[in-house]
C-alpha cells in the first residue's frame, strides 16, 4: 500500500490493552457503527469479562470467503479514493525529491501528470495488501499478553507490503517519471521504460520500496495501538471509528516523518538514469550520495507534503474502507 496512506483498520487481535484482573467488570459492547467486534478491547462484549493476561495463546478464526472478498474490494476502493484525492500532494513531494530540483522537474505545472498509472495500479495494490494482511493475521497465533498483539500486526502488515509492492512498484516507477516529465504521456513513459530497460526497469526500486514500507509499518502500527489504548483509557470506553481514524492520522504522520530518508532514496533510485550507479538500487549508497551533496535537508526533502498526504490519506482511507466493507458484509 502506498506508504502507508493506505493503512488498514486494526481487526481481529482481541488482546487486552492494559492489565485487568480475571473476572473484572465486562467492558461495554461495540457502539452501532463501530469498526468491528475486534475493536472492543479484550473481545469483551456485553456480558463477557475480559480474559486473564495469563490466557494461553490462541489463533484467530480463519476468515470466511465473504470476509476476504469484502476486505479485498473495500481496500481497493479506499486505495483508489486516497490516491486520486491526494495525487497533487504526491506530485509536489516527488518533484521536491527529484535530483533536478522542484522547478526543473515541473514545479506546479501538470500537477496530475502520471495519474493514469496511479488510477490503474491503486485498486489491485491496496486490495493485495488487505487480502494478505487480513489472512496472515487470521492464521497467526495471538494471546492476551499485550506484547504479542503488536508483533502479529507487524508481521501481517510487513507480509502485506511485500506482496502489494509487486503491483505498486511498476505503477510507482511510471507515475514518478511522469511527474518529473509532465510533457510526456504515461503510455510513452511505459513504452520507453520497457523498450530500454525491460521488465526489470519497471521493478527498479522494489527493494528500496519494501525497505521503506516495512519500517513504516513497524513504526505506525504499535504507535496507532498505543494512541487508541490511551484514548480508550482516558474516556473509559473503547474508541469510536472517527477517533481511531484520528489516531491513525497521527501515527501515519509520525511514521512518514521518520521514514522520509528511505522515501527520498527510493525516489532517486526510480528516477536515476539507466546504467548509473544510483539505478543499481543500493539504498545505503543512495542515502550516502544525498547526504554528501545536500546534507540533512536533502534526506528530508518533501517531508511536509509526505506527512500531510499520509496523515490526511489515513483519515480518508479508514472512513472509506469501513463504509465500503460495512456495505458489502
Beta strands, then each sheet from edge to edge (+ up, - down):
strand 1: 58-59
strand 2: 141-142
sheet 1: 1+ 2-
end
